[in-house]
Amino acid sequence: MTQMPDVRGKLTPNKDLSGLTWLRVGGAADWLFQPADVDDLAGFLRDLDASVDIFPMGVGSNLIVRDGGLRAVVIRMGRGFNNITVEGNRVTAGVAALDAHVARKAAEAGVDLTFLRTIPGAVGGAVRMNAGCYGSYVADAFISAKAVSRAGEIVDLSADDLNFRYRQTDLPKGWVIVSATFEGPSGDPDVLAARMDEQLAKRDATQPTKDRTAGSTFRNPAGFSSTGKADDVHDLKAWKVIDDAGMRGARVGGAQMSEKHSNFMINTGGASAADLENLGEEVRKRVFQNSGITLEWEIMRVGEPTAK
C-alpha cells in the first residue's frame, strides 16, 4: 500500500463510506483524509504520490458510492472548513458549510442568497455542480473560490476559470475547493426569512424529504432548473418524461423512484448501490424508448461495482 504523508488531521484506512452518503450505500475507500486546515490539505496533496487518485467528498447528498468501494483517498472537510462570514453584500463560506446555513446567515445580514436554502449539501458541491433552484444558480452569485491543486498549491478561481454550465464546471481533476465567495442583492431579513419558509413548505409538499434520497436523480433535459413561476413549462422536466414512461414508483430491489416526485430515487431500506444504479439505468432506457430523450444522471456515481 502507498505510503501516506504525515498529517495533522485524521487519516483512516479502508473506510466504509456508506454511512457518509445520504443514500447510505457503498463500499470502502482505500483511505479517508479529514484535513485539519487548508495548510494540512495542501501539504498532504503536495506529498501524496501523484499516481494516487483523490476524491473530494462533501456531505454525500448527491452521491452513489458503488458497492466495491473507491480506490482513492477520499478527502472530506469538516469543522475547520465551515465558517461563514458576511462583509457588505459578499458572503464567504467554507467548503463544508451547508448551503442552507449559508442562505440563512446571509438572510440574517440582509443579503439575498435564498435560492441556496433548499439545495441539499454543502458549498463545495454547490460550486462544482453549479447548483440551482427556482431559476437561480451558483453562477449568478459567484465571485471567486479558493482551491488547492493536486500539486498542493493554493489557488484562486474566477468564474471564467470554472466555466459554469448547467450542473457542471471545469474544476480540474484532483483539485479541492476550500471556500467560495458569493454576492447577493440586499433584502429585508424578515422578507428573506419568509421567502425561505415558503420555499421549504413548497419543497416538503412536492418532494420526499423524509425519505432516504440524493436529491434530483437526473438533470432536466431542457438544461435548466424549475423556476417555480406560473409560466414555467414542464414538457421537458425530468419528472415529466419519467412519468410519461410509466416509471413513477418503479422498483429494483430496495431502490424505488418516489411516488411523490418521480425524479427522486429512494433507498426504501436495504438497497445496494447496484440496486439504485440499475434502477436509474432502467429509467433511462424506458424514457429513451418512450420519448427518444436520453436522461443524464445528476447524482454522481463513483467507485467500483462488487466483483462477480
C-alpha positions in Angstrom: 0.0 0.0 0.0 1.2 3.5 -0.8 3.0 5.3 2.0 0.8 8.2 3.2 2.2 11.6 4.0 2.3 12.8 7.7 -0.8 14.9 8.5 -2.2 16.8 11.4 -5.8 15.8 10.5 -7.3 12.3 10.6 -6.3 9.6 8.1 -8.3 6.4 8.2 -7.5 3.3 6.1 -10.2 1.2 4.4 -13.0 3.5 5.5 -16.6 2.3 4.8 -18.3 5.2 3.0 -21.9 4.0 3.2 -22.6 5.9 6.4 -21.3 9.2 4.9 -23.8 9.3 2.0 -27.4 10.3 2.2 -28.4 7.1 0.4 -26.5 5.0 2.9 -24.9 2.7 0.3 -21.5 1.8 -0.9 -18.2 0.1 -0.1 -15.0 1.3 1.4 -12.4 3.9 0.3 -8.7 2.9 0.5 -8.3 6.0 2.7 -10.4 8.8 4.2 -8.5 12.0 4.9 -10.1 14.7 7.1 -7.6 17.7 7.0 -7.2 19.9 10.0 -7.0 23.1 7.8 -6.0 24.4 4.4 -2.3 24.1 5.0 -2.7 20.5 6.2 -4.6 19.7 3.0 -2.0 21.5 0.8 0.9 19.6 2.4 -0.9 16.3 2.0 -1.7 16.8 -1.7 1.9 18.0 -2.4 3.5 15.0 -0.7 1.0 12.3 -1.9 2.3 10.0 -4.6 1.0 11.6 -7.9 -0.3 8.2 -9.0 -2.9 8.0 -6.2 -6.3 9.2 -7.1 -8.1 11.6 -4.8 -11.9 12.2 -4.5 -13.2 15.3 -2.7 -16.4 14.4 -0.9 -18.9 16.8 0.7 -21.8 15.6 2.8 -22.7 12.9 0.3 -26.0 14.4 -0.6 -25.7 13.8 -4.3 -23.6 10.6 -4.5 -23.7 6.9 -5.0 -20.6 5.1 -4.0 -20.6 1.7 -5.7 -20.6 -1.5 -3.6 -17.0 -2.3 -4.4 -15.8 0.9 -2.9 -13.3 3.5 -4.1 -9.6 3.0 -5.0 -8.7 6.5 -3.9 -8.1 8.8 -1.0 -11.4 10.4 -0.2 -11.0 13.9 1.2 -13.7 15.1 3.4 -13.6 18.5 5.1 -15.2 19.1 8.5 -15.4 21.8 11.1 -12.3 23.7 10.1 -14.0 24.4 6.7 -17.5 25.5 7.6 -17.1 29.2 8.6 -19.4 31.7 7.1 -18.6 35.5 7.1 -20.5 38.4 5.6 -19.0 41.7 4.5 -21.4 44.1 2.9 -23.2 42.0 0.2 -20.5 39.4 -0.1 -20.7 36.1 1.8 -17.6 33.8 2.1 -18.3 30.3 3.1 -16.0 27.3 3.8 -16.5 24.3 1.5 -18.2 22.3 4.3 -20.7 25.0 5.2 -24.2 23.7 4.4 -26.0 25.5 1.6 -29.0 26.0 3.9 -26.8 27.6 6.6 -25.2 30.0 4.1 -28.7 31.1 2.9 -29.8 31.7 6.5 -26.8 33.5 7.7 -26.8 35.7 4.5 -30.5 36.5 5.0 -30.0 37.5 8.7 -27.4 40.0 7.4 -29.8 41.3 4.7 -28.2 39.5 1.7 -30.4 37.5 -0.7 -28.9 34.1 -1.3 -32.3 32.5 -0.6 -32.1 30.1 -3.6 -29.5 28.1 -1.6 -31.9 27.4 1.2 -33.5 24.2 -0.3 -30.4 22.9 -2.1 -29.1 19.8 -0.3 -25.5 19.5 0.5 -22.6 21.9 1.1 -20.8 24.7 -0.6 -18.2 22.7 -2.4 -20.7 20.5 -4.2 -22.9 23.5 -5.0 -20.0 25.3 -6.7 -18.7 22.3 -8.5 -22.2 21.4 -9.8 -23.4 25.0 -10.3 -26.4 24.1 -8.2 -29.6 25.9 -8.8 -33.1 26.3 -7.7 -36.1 28.5 -8.6 -34.3 29.7 -11.7 -31.2 31.0 -9.8 -27.8 29.3 -10.0 -24.5 29.5 -8.1 -23.0 31.1 -11.2 -25.4 34.1 -10.8 -24.0 34.9 -7.3 -20.4 33.5 -7.6 -17.5 35.9 -7.1 -14.5 33.6 -6.5 -13.3 30.4 -4.9 -10.2 29.2 -3.2 -8.9 25.7 -4.0 -5.9 23.5 -3.5 -4.4 22.0 -6.7 -3.4 18.3 -6.9 0.2 19.6 -6.6 -0.6 21.2 -3.3 -0.7 24.9 -4.5 -3.4 27.2 -3.0 -5.1 29.0 -5.9 -7.9 31.5 -6.6 -10.5 30.6 -9.1 -12.7 33.0 -11.1 -16.0 32.3 -12.8 -14.1 32.2 -16.1 -11.8 29.5 -14.7 -14.7 27.3 -13.7 -16.7 27.9 -16.9 -20.1 27.4 -15.2 -22.7 25.5 -17.2 -26.0 23.7 -16.3 -25.0 21.4 -13.5 -21.3 21.3 -14.3 -18.0 23.2 -14.2 -14.4 22.8 -15.4 -12.8 22.2 -12.0 -9.5 20.4 -12.8 -9.3 16.7 -11.7 -7.8 16.3 -8.3 -8.3 20.0 -7.2 -10.2 20.6 -4.0 -12.3 23.7 -3.3 -11.8 25.0 0.2 -14.0 28.1 0.2 -16.2 30.3 -2.0 -17.4 33.9 -2.1 -20.8 34.9 -3.3 -22.6 38.2 -3.7 -26.3 38.7 -3.4 -28.7 41.7 -3.6 -29.8 43.4 -0.5 -33.1 42.4 1.1 -35.1 42.8 4.3 -34.1 40.0 6.6 -37.8 39.3 7.6 -38.9 39.2 4.0 -36.0 36.9 3.1 -36.8 34.6 6.0 -40.5 34.4 4.9 -39.4 33.6 1.4 -37.2 30.7 2.6 -40.1 29.4 4.8 -42.3 29.4 1.7 -39.7 27.6 -0.3 -39.3 25.0 2.3 -43.0 24.4 2.6 -43.2 24.0 -1.2 -40.3 21.6 -1.2 -41.8 19.5 1.6 -45.1 19.4 -0.2 -43.7 18.2 -3.5 -40.5 16.2 -2.6 -39.9 13.1 -0.5 -37.9 15.0 2.1 -38.5 12.4 4.8 -37.2 9.5 2.7 -33.6 8.5 2.1 -32.8 10.2 -1.2 -30.0 12.0 -3.0 -31.9 14.9 -4.4 -32.8 15.0 -8.1 -31.7 11.8 -9.9 -31.5 13.2 -13.4 -30.8 16.6 -15.0 -33.7 18.3 -16.7 -33.4 17.6 -20.4 -34.1 21.2 -21.3 -31.0 22.3 -19.4 -32.5 24.5 -16.8 -33.9 24.1 -13.3 -37.5 24.6 -12.3 -38.3 28.3 -11.6 -41.5 27.7 -9.7 -43.1 30.5 -11.7 -46.6 30.3 -13.1 -45.4 30.3 -16.7 -42.8 27.6 -16.1 -43.3 24.8 -18.6 -42.9 21.2 -17.6 -42.7 19.5 -21.0 -39.0 18.7 -20.7 -38.7 18.3 -17.0 -37.1 15.0 -15.9 -40.0 14.1 -13.7 -42.5 14.5 -16.6 -40.6 12.3 -19.1 -40.2 9.7 -16.3 -43.9 9.8 -15.6 -44.7 9.6 -19.3 -42.5 6.4 -19.5 -44.6 4.9 -16.7 -41.6 4.8 -14.2 -43.1 6.7 -11.2 -42.8 4.2 -8.3 -40.7 1.7 -10.3 -38.5 -0.6 -8.1 -35.3 -2.6 -8.3 -34.6 -4.4 -5.1 -34.6 -1.9 -2.2 -34.5 1.1 -4.7 -37.6 2.9 -5.8 -38.4 6.0 -7.9 -40.5 8.1 -5.5 -44.3 8.1 -5.8 -44.3 11.7 -4.6 -41.7 13.0 -7.1 -40.6 10.6 -9.8 -37.2 12.2 -10.3 -36.2 11.3 -6.7 -34.7 7.9 -6.1 -35.3 6.3 -2.7 -33.4 3.7 -0.6 -36.5 2.1 0.9 -34.2 0.1 3.2 -31.6 -2.4 2.3 -30.9 -1.2 -1.2 -27.5 -1.8 -2.6 -25.7 0.8 -4.7 -26.2 -1.6 -7.6 -30.0 -1.6 -7.0 -30.0 2.2 -7.2 -27.8 2.5 -10.3 -29.6 -0.4 -12.1 -33.0 1.3 -11.4 -31.6 4.6 -12.7 -30.4 2.9 -15.9 -33.7 1.2 -16.3 -35.5 4.6 -16.1 -33.1 6.0 -18.7 -33.8 3.1 -21.0 -37.6 3.4 -20.7 -37.5 7.1 -21.1 -35.4 6.8 -24.3 -37.8 4.1 -25.6 -40.8 6.3 -24.9 -39.6 9.7 -25.9 -36.2 9.5 -27.6 -34.7 11.6 -24.7 -31.5 10.4 -23.1 -31.6 11.4 -19.4 -28.3 12.4 -17.9 -27.5 11.5 -14.3 -27.4 14.3 -11.8 -26.4 12.0 -9.0 -22.6 11.3 -9.2 -21.7 7.6 -9.2 -18.2 6.7 -8.3 -16.1 3.6 -7.4 -16.2 0.0 -8.5 -19.1 -2.5 -8.6 -18.7 -5.6 -6.5 -16.7 -8.2 -8.4 -19.0 -11.0 -9.6 
